[in-house]
Amino acid sequence: MISLFIVVVSFCLSVNDVQAKDYGDPAVDVNTQIYDDRTVDAIIQKDVYQLMNTVVDVIVADEDGTEDKTSTGSGFIISEDGYIVTNWHVIDSSDSVRIATSDGKKYIAQVVGKDEYDDVALLKIDLSKSARLLPVKFGDSDKVKVFDRVIAVGNPFGLGKTATPGNILRKDGNFDQVPAFGENKQFSSYIQANVNINYGNSGGPLFLEKGEKVIGMITAFIPGSGICFAIPSNLLQKIIDQLKVFGKIRRSWLGISACKMPSDASSILLGRSDGYYVANVSEESPAMSAGIQDGDIILQVNNKDINKKINVEYLLNNLPIDKVIPIQIMRDGKKRMMSIRVKDYNDEDISFLDETDNLIKDIPYEQIEISGLVLRLADICNLTKKVKKKFRISSDDSGVFILFVGSSSSDNSGVRVGSLISQVNGKRISNLIDLKAALESTKGKNGVVLYVKDPLMIKNPEFVVINCGNEKSQKKEFSR
């Protein structure tokens, strides 16, 4: 097994270097230079080539199709029919995404779904009927142990695939415990390893030593440290399943904002320095219905103690939807056990879409992101008569129709499924071309003002401001 790692640290291969016919019979160069000059075991080297064939280059392209080599990341194949997973930050809001496989072929990728919070994007490429890709096999990330040997495969700096070895240093960590990441903690949990990676490794797989199972996806690293972080495979598979079905992640919602208590206040009230409290309770939320109040100190959620080892934000976002769970709080110095029914953060939008799914499922749309707000929009001219009738859209209406509203970091309650956007920053729009041109002119400004009309008159037409000035901290270093 030692020879395997001696081999992989020396690889810095281009796409053509790792090409293999039918995956299984790559040309094995037994004269490859290795650090201790020992003979390479051809079978082991063949396994490394096979492993590399499951990894692809994810290439970001401009709207005109020009590839940006500085924005090339990694991804890996999860099914024979063309599903590929990578990081959200690799593709972000790019105009076009392309995939380069190990046989040198390039494909235009469809973005099936993506989730900024967990930094995951699911892509799909169309293959010919006879074509098949070599997918990875997932391992059980819950069973890995500290000091287990691992291999990271990716495309650093866009120069070609490399395989680098290391050890697991930590599992089930939280990003808010990593000082180098500052306050940017959108990632839920991680596996930490001492694998030396670089920009371009993001989205690549973290294999167990033998290369037969993926136990994580490389997500971030601290430059110069030799330390990287990976999303555990068990969590990754759950995210992939939801992205396939919904195009997004259905997150639980209690309607509370949980904040960390000042350590001295926590020490006085709880006898420890890691307490959390309810800073806000949303109107008509499950928490308000359950009797939760501002200032309550949170002790347990769904039978899990709240302390510095728990990622509270992740816990609140991943409770069982539509289930009644226990929550223990402290109020007036007394512990209270309460019951609360968990709702879906996007219940309203999902239910509204479900009612009209058969009507709108085949309508051509474009997906647009505005500072974290994800919208799927369609031109009115592409709507069927039945859709126009259901949503009471008249021949006098203009703008673009909202098919889908994703979660946002800000309150954009005025943007609803079934509504029309008819103005952008005071400029009237008639179609998607107008909207994209208007959005282009807002670059560099602090916010985008949308005029949103609800044809069903559930709400009056209103101006909705999408704040573009509250970008997240950039202290974290990504390995795009």
C-alpha positions as CSV (number, residue, x, y, z in Angstrom):
1,M,0.0,0.0,0.0
2,I,3.0,2.3,0.6
3,S,3.8,2.1,-3.1
4,L,0.3,3.5,-4.0
5,F,1.0,6.7,-2.2
6,I,4.5,7.0,-3.6
7,V,3.0,6.8,-7.0
8,V,0.1,9.2,-6.6
9,V,2.1,12.1,-5.1
10,S,4.1,12.2,-8.3
11,F,1.1,12.6,-10.6
12,C,0.4,15.9,-12.2
13,L,-1.3,14.8,-15.3
14,S,-3.2,16.4,-18.1
15,V,-6.5,15.2,-19.4
16,N,-4.9,13.3,-22.2
17,D,-2.4,11.7,-19.8
18,V,-5.2,9.9,-17.9
19,Q,-7.3,8.9,-20.9
20,A,-8.2,5.3,-21.0
21,K,-10.2,3.0,-23.4
22,D,-13.3,1.6,-21.7
23,Y,-11.9,2.9,-18.4
24,G,-10.3,-0.5,-17.7
25,D,-7.2,-0.7,-19.8
26,P,-5.2,2.5,-19.6
27,A,-1.7,2.5,-20.9
28,V,0.4,2.0,-17.8
29,D,3.8,3.6,-17.9
30,V,5.9,1.4,-15.6
31,N,8.8,3.8,-16.1
32,T,7.0,6.6,-14.3
33,Q,9.4,8.5,-12.0
34,I,8.7,7.8,-8.3
35,Y,10.4,9.3,-5.3
36,D,12.1,6.1,-4.0
37,D,12.7,4.6,-7.5
38,R,11.1,1.4,-6.6
39,T,9.2,-0.6,-9.3
40,V,5.6,0.4,-9.8
41,D,3.0,-2.3,-9.3
42,A,1.1,-2.1,-12.6
43,I,-2.1,-3.2,-11.1
44,I,-2.0,-0.5,-8.4
45,Q,-1.1,2.1,-11.0
46,K,-4.0,0.9,-13.1
47,D,-6.4,1.4,-10.2
48,V,-5.2,5.0,-9.8
49,Y,-5.9,5.6,-13.5
50,Q,-9.4,4.1,-13.0
51,L,-9.9,6.4,-10.1
52,M,-8.9,9.5,-12.1
53,N,-11.4,8.5,-14.8
54,T,-14.3,9.2,-12.4
55,V,-13.1,12.8,-12.0
56,V,-14.0,15.6,-14.5
57,D,-12.9,19.2,-15.1
58,V,-15.6,21.7,-14.5
59,I,-15.0,24.7,-16.8
60,V,-16.8,28.0,-16.4
61,A,-17.6,29.9,-19.6
62,D,-18.7,33.4,-20.3
63,E,-22.1,34.1,-22.1
64,D,-20.3,34.3,-25.4
65,G,-18.8,30.8,-24.8
66,T,-15.3,31.9,-23.9
67,E,-13.8,29.5,-21.4
68,D,-12.2,31.0,-18.3
69,K,-9.2,28.8,-17.5
70,T,-8.7,30.6,-14.2
71,S,-12.2,29.4,-13.1
72,T,-11.7,25.7,-13.7
73,G,-12.6,23.4,-10.9
74,S,-13.3,19.7,-10.4
75,G,-16.2,17.4,-10.2
76,F,-16.9,13.7,-10.2
77,I,-19.3,11.3,-11.9
78,I,-22.1,9.8,-9.7
79,S,-24.1,7.9,-12.4
80,E,-23.4,6.3,-15.7
81,D,-26.0,8.4,-17.4
82,G,-24.3,11.7,-16.8
83,Y,-25.0,13.1,-13.3
84,I,-22.0,15.0,-11.9
85,V,-21.5,16.7,-8.6
86,T,-19.3,19.7,-7.8
87,N,-19.2,22.7,-5.5
88,W,-21.6,25.6,-5.7
89,H,-18.8,28.1,-5.6
90,V,-17.1,26.4,-8.6
91,I,-20.0,27.3,-10.9
92,D,-21.7,30.1,-8.8
93,S,-23.9,32.1,-11.2
94,S,-21.9,31.4,-14.3
95,D,-23.5,31.9,-17.7
96,S,-22.3,28.5,-19.0
97,V,-20.8,25.4,-17.5
98,R,-18.8,22.8,-19.5
99,I,-17.5,19.4,-18.5
100,A,-14.3,17.8,-19.8
101,T,-14.0,14.0,-19.2
102,S,-10.9,12.0,-19.1
103,D,-11.3,10.8,-22.7
104,G,-10.9,14.4,-23.8
105,K,-14.5,15.0,-24.7
106,K,-16.3,18.2,-23.7
107,Y,-20.0,18.6,-22.9
108,I,-22.3,21.5,-22.1
109,A,-23.7,20.8,-18.6
110,Q,-27.2,21.5,-17.3
111,V,-27.5,22.8,-13.8
112,V,-30.0,20.4,-12.2
113,G,-29.8,22.1,-8.8
114,K,-27.5,23.9,-6.4
115,D,-27.3,24.9,-2.8
116,E,-25.1,27.7,-1.6
117,Y,-25.5,26.9,2.0
118,D,-23.9,23.4,1.7
119,D,-21.8,24.5,-1.3
120,V,-23.1,21.7,-3.6
121,A,-24.1,21.8,-7.3
122,L,-25.6,18.9,-9.3
123,L,-24.9,18.9,-13.0
124,K,-26.2,16.7,-15.9
125,I,-24.6,16.1,-19.3
126,D,-26.4,14.5,-22.2
127,L,-24.7,11.4,-23.6
128,S,-25.3,9.3,-26.7
129,K,-27.3,6.2,-26.2
130,S,-24.2,4.0,-26.3
131,A,-22.1,6.2,-24.1
132,R,-21.6,5.4,-20.5
133,L,-19.5,7.1,-17.8
134,L,-17.6,5.5,-15.0
135,P,-19.2,6.6,-11.7
136,V,-17.7,6.6,-8.2
137,K,-18.9,4.4,-5.4
138,F,-19.9,6.2,-2.1
139,G,-18.5,5.0,1.2
140,D,-20.0,5.5,4.7
141,S,-18.5,8.7,6.0
142,D,-19.8,7.9,9.5
143,K,-17.5,4.9,9.7
144,V,-14.2,6.7,8.8
145,K,-11.8,7.3,11.6
146,V,-9.1,9.8,12.4
147,F,-5.8,8.9,10.8
148,D,-7.5,6.8,8.0
149,R,-5.5,7.2,4.8
150,V,-7.2,9.1,2.0
151,I,-6.5,10.3,-1.6
152,A,-7.8,13.6,-3.1
153,V,-8.2,13.8,-6.9
154,G,-8.7,17.1,-8.7
155,N,-7.6,19.6,-11.3
156,P,-5.4,22.2,-9.5
157,F,-4.9,25.4,-11.4
158,G,-6.5,23.8,-14.4
159,L,-3.2,22.1,-15.3
160,G,-4.5,18.5,-15.2
161,K,-5.5,15.8,-12.7
162,T,-3.5,15.0,-9.7
163,A,-3.9,12.5,-6.9
164,T,-2.5,13.4,-3.5
165,P,-2.5,11.4,-0.3
166,G,-3.1,12.3,3.3
167,N,-4.8,11.4,6.5
168,I,-8.1,12.3,8.1
169,L,-7.4,14.6,11.0
170,R,-11.0,15.3,12.2
171,K,-14.6,14.4,11.3
172,D,-17.9,16.0,12.1
173,G,-16.4,19.4,12.5
174,N,-18.2,22.7,12.1
175,F,-16.9,25.6,10.0
176,D,-17.8,28.1,12.6
177,Q,-15.0,26.5,14.7
178,V,-12.3,27.3,12.0
179,P,-10.9,30.8,12.8
180,A,-9.6,31.2,9.2
181,F,-13.1,31.2,7.9
182,G,-14.3,34.1,10.0
183,E,-18.0,34.5,10.3
184,N,-18.8,32.8,7.0
185,K,-20.3,29.6,8.1
186,Q,-22.7,28.5,5.5
187,F,-21.2,25.0,5.4
188,S,-22.7,22.5,7.7
189,S,-20.0,20.1,8.6
190,Y,-16.7,18.7,7.3
191,I,-14.0,16.1,7.3
192,Q,-10.6,17.7,7.8
193,A,-7.6,16.1,6.2
194,N,-3.9,16.9,5.8
195,V,-4.0,16.6,2.0
196,N,-2.1,19.2,0.1
197,I,-4.4,20.7,-2.5
198,N,-4.6,23.9,-4.5
199,Y,-7.1,26.1,-6.4
200,G,-9.0,23.9,-8.8
201,N,-9.3,21.0,-6.5
202,S,-12.7,22.1,-5.3
203,G,-15.5,19.7,-6.1
204,G,-13.1,16.8,-6.4
205,P,-13.6,13.5,-4.5
206,L,-11.8,12.4,-1.3
207,F,-11.3,8.7,-1.6
208,L,-10.4,6.1,1.0
209,E,-6.8,4.9,0.6
210,K,-7.6,2.1,-1.8
211,G,-9.5,4.5,-4.0
212,E,-12.6,2.3,-4.0
213,K,-15.0,4.6,-2.1
214,V,-15.7,8.3,-1.9
215,I,-16.1,9.5,1.6
216,G,-16.2,13.3,0.9
217,M,-16.1,16.1,-1.6
218,I,-13.3,18.7,-1.3
219,T,-14.8,22.1,-0.5
220,A,-12.2,24.4,1.0
221,F,-8.6,24.7,2.2
222,I,-6.3,27.0,4.1
223,P,-3.5,28.1,1.7
224,G,0.0,27.1,2.8
225,S,-1.3,24.9,5.6
226,G,-1.7,21.5,3.9
227,I,-5.1,21.3,5.4
228,C,-8.3,20.8,3.4
229,F,-12.0,20.3,4.2
230,A,-14.5,17.9,2.6
231,I,-18.3,17.5,2.8
232,P,-19.0,14.0,4.3
233,S,-20.3,11.6,1.7
234,N,-23.4,10.7,3.8
235,L,-24.5,14.3,3.9
236,L,-23.6,14.8,0.3
237,Q,-25.8,12.0,-0.9
238,K,-28.8,13.4,1.0
239,I,-28.2,16.8,-0.7
240,I,-27.9,15.2,-4.1
241,D,-31.2,13.3,-3.6
242,Q,-33.0,16.6,-2.9
243,L,-31.4,18.5,-5.7
244,K,-32.5,15.8,-8.2
245,V,-36.1,16.1,-7.0
246,F,-36.6,19.8,-6.1
247,G,-33.6,21.6,-7.6
248,K,-32.9,22.9,-4.2
249,I,-32.8,21.8,-0.5
250,R,-36.0,21.7,1.5
251,R,-34.9,23.2,4.8
252,S,-36.8,23.0,8.1
253,W,-38.3,26.2,9.6
254,L,-39.2,27.0,13.1
255,G,-39.3,30.8,12.8
256,I,-36.6,31.6,15.3
257,S,-33.2,33.3,15.1
258,A,-30.8,31.6,17.4
259,C,-27.8,33.7,18.6
260,K,-24.8,32.8,20.7
261,M,-24.9,34.4,24.2
262,P,-22.0,36.5,25.4
263,S,-19.7,34.1,27.3
264,D,-19.9,36.0,30.6
265,A,-23.8,36.1,30.4
266,S,-23.9,32.4,29.6
267,S,-21.6,31.6,32.5
268,I,-23.8,33.4,34.9
269,L,-27.1,32.0,33.7
270,L,-26.0,28.5,32.6
271,G,-22.8,27.9,34.4
272,R,-21.0,27.5,31.0
273,S,-19.8,29.8,28.3
274,D,-21.5,28.3,25.2
275,G,-25.2,29.1,25.5
276,Y,-27.6,30.2,22.8
277,Y,-30.8,32.2,23.0
278,V,-33.8,33.2,20.8
279,A,-33.2,36.6,19.4
280,N,-36.3,36.8,17.3
281,V,-39.6,34.9,16.7
282,S,-41.3,35.3,13.3
283,E,-45.0,36.2,13.1
284,E,-47.3,33.2,12.4
285,S,-44.4,30.8,12.7
286,P,-44.3,27.4,14.3
287,A,-42.2,28.8,17.2
288,M,-44.8,31.5,17.9
289,S,-47.6,28.9,17.8
290,A,-45.6,26.8,20.3
291,G,-45.2,29.7,22.7
292,I,-41.5,30.4,22.1
293,Q,-40.5,33.9,23.1
294,D,-37.7,36.4,22.5
295,G,-35.0,36.0,25.2
296,D,-35.7,32.3,25.8
297,I,-32.4,30.3,26.3
298,I,-32.3,27.2,24.1
299,L,-31.1,24.1,25.9
300,Q,-32.2,21.3,23.6
301,V,-33.7,20.9,20.1
302,N,-35.1,17.5,19.1
303,N,-33.3,15.9,22.1
304,K,-29.9,17.3,21.1
305,D,-28.0,19.5,23.7
306,I,-27.1,22.9,22.4
307,N,-23.4,23.6,23.0
308,K,-20.3,24.7,21.2
309,K,-19.9,21.3,19.6
310,I,-23.3,21.7,17.8
311,N,-23.7,23.7,14.6
312,V,-27.0,25.3,15.8
313,E,-27.8,26.9,12.4
314,Y,-27.4,23.5,10.6
315,L,-29.4,21.7,13.3
316,L,-32.3,24.2,12.9
317,N,-32.2,23.9,9.1
318,N,-32.3,20.1,9.1
319,L,-35.1,19.0,11.4
320,P,-37.7,16.5,10.2
321,I,-40.3,18.4,8.3
322,D,-43.9,18.0,9.3
323,K,-42.9,16.3,12.5
324,V,-43.6,17.4,16.1
325,I,-40.3,17.7,18.0
326,P,-39.4,18.6,21.6
327,I,-37.5,21.8,22.3
328,Q,-36.3,22.7,25.8
329,I,-35.8,26.3,26.8
330,M,-35.0,28.2,30.0
331,R,-37.3,31.1,30.9
332,D,-37.3,33.1,34.2
333,G,-34.6,30.7,35.4
334,K,-36.8,27.6,34.9
335,K,-36.5,24.8,32.3
336,R,-39.5,24.2,30.1
337,M,-40.1,21.4,27.6
338,M,-42.3,22.5,24.6
339,S,-43.5,20.8,21.5
340,I,-43.2,22.4,18.1
341,R,-44.3,21.3,14.6
342,V,-41.5,21.7,12.0
343,K,-42.5,23.4,8.7
344,D,-40.7,23.7,5.4
345,Y,-39.0,27.1,4.9
346,N,-40.4,27.2,1.4
347,D,-43.8,25.5,2.2
348,E,-45.8,28.2,0.6
349,D,-43.9,28.2,-2.7
350,I,-43.7,24.4,-3.0
351,S,-47.4,23.9,-2.3
352,F,-48.3,26.6,-4.8
353,L,-46.1,25.0,-7.4
354,D,-47.5,21.5,-6.7
355,E,-51.0,22.7,-7.4
356,T,-50.1,23.9,-10.8
357,D,-47.3,21.4,-11.6
358,N,-49.0,19.9,-14.6
359,L,-49.7,23.3,-16.0
360,I,-46.2,24.8,-15.7
361,K,-43.8,21.9,-15.9
362,D,-43.1,22.2,-19.6
363,I,-42.9,25.9,-19.8
364,P,-39.4,27.0,-20.9
365,Y,-37.6,29.1,-18.3
366,E,-34.4,30.7,-17.4
367,Q,-32.9,30.6,-13.9
368,I,-31.5,33.8,-12.6
369,E,-29.8,34.7,-9.3
370,I,-29.9,38.1,-7.7
371,S,-27.7,38.3,-4.7
372,G,-28.7,34.9,-3.4
373,L,-32.3,35.0,-4.5
374,V,-33.0,32.3,-7.0
375,L,-35.7,32.8,-9.6
376,R,-37.0,30.7,-12.5
377,L,-38.6,33.0,-14.9
378,A,-40.6,32.6,-18.1
379,D,-41.7,35.0,-20.8
380,I,-45.5,35.7,-20.8
381,C,-45.6,34.8,-24.5
382,N,-44.6,31.2,-23.6
383,L,-47.4,30.7,-21.1
384,T,-50.3,28.5,-22.2
385,K,-53.9,29.7,-22.2
386,K,-54.6,27.6,-19.1
387,V,-51.8,29.1,-17.1
388,K,-52.8,32.6,-18.1
389,K,-56.4,31.8,-17.0
390,K,-55.4,30.3,-13.7
391,F,-53.1,33.2,-12.8
392,R,-55.5,35.8,-14.3
393,I,-52.9,37.2,-16.7
394,S,-54.5,39.5,-19.2
395,S,-53.3,40.7,-22.6
396,D,-52.4,44.0,-21.1
397,D,-49.9,42.5,-18.6
398,S,-46.2,42.8,-19.3
399,G,-43.1,41.5,-17.7
400,V,-41.8,38.0,-16.8
401,F,-43.6,35.2,-14.9
402,I,-42.1,33.7,-11.7
403,L,-42.2,29.9,-11.8
404,F,-40.0,29.3,-8.8
405,V,-38.6,31.3,-5.8
406,G,-35.6,29.9,-4.0
407,S,-34.5,30.8,-0.5
408,S,-32.7,34.1,0.1
409,S,-30.5,35.6,2.8
410,S,-32.8,38.6,3.0
411,D,-36.6,39.1,3.4
412,N,-38.0,39.0,-0.1
413,S,-41.5,38.1,0.9
414,G,-42.9,40.2,-1.9
415,V,-41.4,37.9,-4.6
416,R,-43.8,35.0,-5.0
417,V,-44.5,32.2,-7.4
418,G,-47.2,33.2,-9.8
419,S,-46.2,36.9,-9.8
420,L,-45.0,39.1,-12.6
421,I,-41.9,41.3,-12.5
422,S,-42.6,44.3,-14.6
423,Q,-39.9,46.8,-13.6
424,V,-36.2,46.6,-12.7
425,N,-34.8,49.7,-11.0
426,G,-37.7,51.8,-12.3
427,K,-37.3,50.6,-15.9
428,R,-40.2,48.7,-17.4
429,I,-39.5,45.3,-18.9
430,S,-41.5,43.2,-21.3
431,N,-39.5,39.9,-21.4
432,L,-36.4,38.1,-20.2
433,I,-34.1,39.9,-22.6
434,D,-35.2,43.2,-21.1
435,L,-34.8,41.9,-17.6
436,K,-31.3,40.6,-18.1
437,A,-30.3,43.9,-19.7
438,A,-31.8,45.8,-16.8
439,L,-29.9,43.6,-14.3
440,E,-26.7,44.2,-16.2
441,S,-27.1,47.9,-15.8
442,T,-27.4,47.5,-12.0
443,K,-24.0,46.1,-11.5
444,G,-22.0,48.0,-8.9
445,K,-25.1,49.4,-7.3
446,N,-26.2,48.7,-3.7
447,G,-29.5,47.1,-4.6
448,V,-31.9,46.0,-7.2
449,V,-35.5,47.2,-7.0
450,L,-38.1,44.9,-8.5
451,Y,-41.7,46.0,-9.1
452,V,-43.7,42.8,-8.5
453,K,-47.4,42.4,-9.4
454,D,-49.5,39.6,-8.1
455,P,-52.2,38.8,-10.7
456,L,-54.2,36.9,-8.1
457,M,-54.1,40.0,-5.9
458,I,-53.1,38.0,-2.8
459,K,-50.9,41.1,-2.3
460,N,-50.9,44.5,-3.8
461,P,-48.2,45.3,-6.4
462,E,-45.1,46.4,-4.5
463,F,-41.5,47.5,-4.9
464,V,-39.1,44.8,-3.5
465,V,-35.5,45.7,-2.8
466,I,-32.9,43.0,-3.2
467,N,-29.9,44.1,-1.2
468,C,-26.6,43.6,-3.1
469,G,-24.4,45.2,-0.6
470,N,-24.4,42.5,2.1
471,E,-21.9,40.1,0.6
472,K,-20.6,37.4,2.8
473,S,-17.1,37.6,4.3
474,Q,-14.4,36.5,1.9
475,K,-12.0,35.4,4.6
476,K,-12.4,31.8,3.6
477,E,-10.1,30.6,0.9
478,F,-11.8,28.4,-1.7
479,S,-10.0,25.9,-4.0
480,R,-12.2,26.7,-7.0
